[in-house]
Amino acid sequence: SCSARWHRALSLNVLLQTLFQAYAKFSGAPLKVSVVDNTWRGSRGDVPILTTEDNIVSQPAKILNFLRKQKYNADYELSAKQGADTLAYIALLEEKLLPAVLHTFWVESDNYFTVTKPWFASRIPFPLSLILPGRMSKGALNRIILTRGEPPLYHLREVEAQIYRDAKECLNLLSNRLGTSQFFFGDSPSTLDAYVFGFLAPLYKVRFPKVQLQEHLKQLSNLCRFCDDILNSYFRLSVGVTRT
């Protein structure tokens, strides 16, 4: 069996942490979660990591492959075509949705100063609480600019407008693909469901002052139902910064 400990940090990797916890729930992997909030590991992007008695595994693809080799596979019933569709939708999420989610949490000033920074700072020991949130915000902005700030989008406002258009289009595609189904490939959750949940649940459950992307998500009732069903079925507590 896979007796492992899950290390997560209060960092930009919160989406990955949610994703992997969902995958562990779906596949039945017996993981224990440890919060790493008192070192510089989170700011360097070294989490989440998976540790067992004999292994230390990092990087998303390697963690998933390790769990699958331990017979914890959420995709064993998928066809080859469904496996290919999974890879295509994961690429879509990372290209089209991730920049807008990072912007919503870490770059949009009202959200950052009202919600994200206070929440993360309250869970990081002093003096790191004074430093790490700002470093995370700059890291998110740099990632957005490096990946999306190419011609013809030279100015930040143009980049922001484009990433939100792309994100809304991505949400629409996910909604159309899910339809009335409980999960993306039928009655059982798979890797794709874990990825989608990892991206959507934090966005769905946080109470932001600026809610452009969140409002669009809430108009897609099947995606909201998808998040609620997984939270109710697999998680006793809501993910991330929850609504009050």
Sequence and secondary structure as in RCSB ss.txt:
>XXXX:A:sequence
SCSARWHRALSLNVLLQTLFQAYAKFSGAPLKVSVVDNTWRGSRGDVPILTTEDNIVSQPAKILNFLRKQKYNAD
YELSAKQGADTLAYIALLEEKLLPAVLHTFWVESDNYFTVTKPWFASRIPFPLSLILPGRMSKGALNRIILTRGE
PPLYHLREVEAQIYRDAKECLNLLSNRLGTSQFFFGDSPSTLDAYVFGFLAPLYKVRFPKVQLQEHLKQLSNLCR
FCDDILNSYFRLSVGVTRT
>XXXX:A:secstr
   EEEEEESSTTHHHHHHHHHHHHHHT  EEEEEE SSSTGGGT  SEEE SS EEESHHHHHHHHHHTT  TT
TT  HHHHHHHHHHHHHIIIIIHHHHHIIIIISHHHIIIIIHHHHHTTS TTHHHHHHHHHHHHHHHHHHHHH  
TT  SHHHHHHHHHHHHHHHHHHHHHHHTT SBTTBSS  HHHHHHHHHHHHHHH   S  HHHHHHHT HHHHH
HHHHHHHHH SS SSS   
